[in-house]
């Protein structure tokens, strides 16, 4: 009981300080642009004119954010650093949760952010409506592309129903985003409490053999799931959690992966379906289990980052067991198991509600979004 109280207090402290940090960011968010430049809002063109939401055929026409101009009208867009790429997958009733994640990402980004939003067709209009309501000074910080949910046609139904609806879409990002070098993938129930830029910087820490990065599933083996219950190979001592995942997709597309099915390495696109067929009766957590199997056989290709970048209820439900969060605080909060929307983890719910309510005044959400709310 005493350990539970200590863990609850720790979580509440994280919630309070996270809320204060969010408030301070909002207070000073509407600042002028350096060197006398001004922001000019450029509304998206008609989809028929070459920009707009991605079509069902998979055309990727991003909604462009504001552009920057000097006082004499010269476009300085080319001076901006390359965008960071952030991908999320949304199906069912996750619209509001995904928009809150995007708000936190935009709020804590320094460099320009490009969002890749993979969503069911019926959610596209709601995303456009919500994002285009945001004020100009916010829209100047990001661009976005809406993508349809798509799986290999021969096995689309099998992939879509694996674990949770659409969750396995992340496995196919390297094959869909062929023109994108690297991406940060996050689940829809993620909240950024530190700049996305700091997470993006892990890509520069990759050695020549590394092509992905994730946090361990657990730090304490005595309460870990994989080493106690998994019926398949997994990475390291306790496995990895794929809710926050960095991918160097250029490397992923060209690498040959060792496996326990063939004596030779397979390309990413050659590996996925045979792996599912072999292990589908032995996996519990869907695509995350497949990733664990892949990196079990290829550990040199994975970089581990600290659990403070993927802090989940498991890190405080049985006592505090994320050392990096105890030292530095929570950088990315992962509200899996629906804890943002029930009373099982009050600290997680408090942070989610704090971010949602405090920034709703700055990031308007249309009434239409309420119909898709997960609450």
ABEGO torsion letter per residue (X at the ends): XAAAAAAAAAAAAAAAAAAAAAAAAAAAABBBBBGGBBBBBBBBBBAAAGBEBBBAAGBBBBBBBBBBBBAAGBBAAAABBBBBBBBBBBBEAAAAAAAAAAAAAAAABABBBBBBBBBBAAAAAAAAAAAAABBAAAAAABBBBBBBBBBBAAAAAAAAABGBBGAAAAAAAAAABAABABBBBBBAABBBABBAAAAAAAAAABBAABABBBBBABABAAABAAAAABABBBBEAAEBBAABBBBBAAAAAABBBBBAABABBBBAAAAAAAAAAAAAAABAAEAAAAAAAAAAABAAABBBBBAAABBBAAAAAAEBABAAAAAAEBABBBBBGGAAABAABAAAAAAAAAAAAAAAAABBBBAAAAAABAX
